[in-house]
């Protein structure tokens, strides 16, 4: 009995440590306050708008290629005003893209890829006769930080020439996560 009692303490301590580590990891994934969280919020907003465009989609393609070269968050300038772009962000990091792809795949239960329209055509995923995709293409076309905790994004959802929308999405950072504050329809086809 003493041997069992002696083993119990290290095993329980190890389990407690493992539980705390896993909980911390899960909380970090849920409250990603970086780029991935912003992109996820944009793509979820696109999926929620005009949900009929999502019907029958076999895959989701995410396109970050149109992001401006200075997409970094605004930082206070010498006078304290938020007037200087943060870092140069020529492309989305591989780590950020992978986090977004994994999240969207888990959330929507479909194949997710990082590709633009031309790449989808080259892969044979665009039907030239119907001018449509067998999936849905989500594109971020412009990203402007209007403050340290606010961004405006122009984005598009495309399934066909007669099945596409363009949105302006205003996001604000609430605590550790980005939230959609306003959605404005720019165009619909």
N, C-alpha and C positions, 0 to 999 in steps of 0.2 A: 504493500500500500504506500509506503514511503517513496518507493521508486516512481510510482504513478504520480504521486503528489509533486515530486521533484521535477518530473517531466512536464507537468501541467503548466507551471509558471513560464518556462521559456517558450513553450508552444503557444500559450495564450498571448504572451508579449509579442511574439512574431506575428500572430494573426492580427493583433491590434495594429501593429506597425503597417502590415500589408493593407489592412482596411483603410487606415488613414492615407496611405500613399495612393490607393486606388480612388478614394473619394476626392483627394486633391486633384488627381489627373482628370477625373470626370468633371469636376467643377471648372477646371481650366478650359476643357473642351467646350463646355456649355457657355462659358462667359468669355469667349475670345474677344478681347477688346481691341484687337489689331485689325489689319487689313482684311483678313479672312472673314471676320465678323461683319464688316461693312459689305463685302461682296456677297456673302450669304444672304444678308437682309435684302440687298438689291434683287438678287435672283429669286428669292422667295416672293417678293412683291410682284415681280414680273409673272411668276407662275400663278399667283392669285388673281391677277387682272385678266379678264376675258378667258376664264378657265376652259371654255369650249375649244380653244386652240390646243390644249394639252391632250384632248381625247385621242386615244389610239397611238400616242407617241411611243415609239419603240426605244428611243434614246433621247438624251439631252446633251446638246453641245454648248459649251460655255466659251465665250469669246472675250478675252481681255485685250486683244491686239490694238484696239483703238484708243487705249488710255493715253492721255497727254503725257509728255515727257516729265513734267513737273507736277506729278499727282500727289506729292507728299503733303502731309497735314500742315496747316498754317502754324507758324511759330511767331512769338512776339518779336517785333523789331526792336531797334535800339530805344525807341521812344515808348515801347510797351504796347503799341498797336499791333493787331494781328494783320500784318501786311506783307510778310515775306513767306514764300512757299517753303515748306519743310525740306525734305530731301528730294533728290532727283529719283524718279521712279519710272525708268524707261520701260520696264516690263514687270509683270507680277512675278515674285519669286516662285521658284519651283515648290518650295515648302508651303507657301500660301495657296497656290493653285491646287496642290494635292489635298490640303485641308478642306478647301471648298468642294472639290470633286468628291471626296469621301463623305462629307456631310450630306451633299445633295443626293448621292447614291443611296445612302441610308434612309434619308427622308422620303425620297420619291420611288425607291425600289425599281430603278431602271438603270441601264448602262449610261454612264456619264463620260464625256470626253472633252478635252480642251481642243477646240477647232473653230476656225472661222468659216464663212460661207464657201470660199474658194477651196478650202481643204475638204469640206464635205462633198463638193462637186467632184474633186479629184479622187475621192474614195468611192465614188459611185453612189452616194447617199442622197443625191438630188435627182428627182425624176424630171427629165427634160420635157416629157409629154404633158404632164400635169402641172409642171412648174412648182412642185412641192417637195417637201422633205417627208421622210417617214418618222421623223422625230421633231423636236423643237429646238430652235437655236436661240439662245439668250446672249445678247451682246451689251456690253458697257461701251457706249460711244463717247462719253465725256464725263469727267469727274473733276469737280471744283470744290475745294474746301473753302467755305465762307467764314470759318472760324475754327478754333481748336477742337470744337465739339459739334460742328455742323458741316454737312457736305451736300452738294446738289449733284445728282447724277442724271445724265440722259442715257436711256437704255431702250432696247428694242427686243421684242419677241417675234420670231418669224417661223411660220410653218409653210406658207405659200404666198404667192403674189396677192392672193385675196384673203389671206389669213395672217395678218401681222399688226402689231401695235407699237407705237413709240410713246414712251413716258418720260416725264421729268419727275424724279423722286427726290424729295428733301429728307435727309436723315439727320437725326440728332443722337448724340451719345448720352445715354441714360445710365449712369453708374458705369458698369463694365461692359455694356453692350450697345450696339447701334440699333436704333428703332426708326421706323418710317414715320415721319411727322406729316408729310403731305405727298399726294400723288396727283399729278396733272397729266391728262391725256394730251399728247402733242399731235398725234395723228392715228388713224385707223384705216386698214384696207380690208 
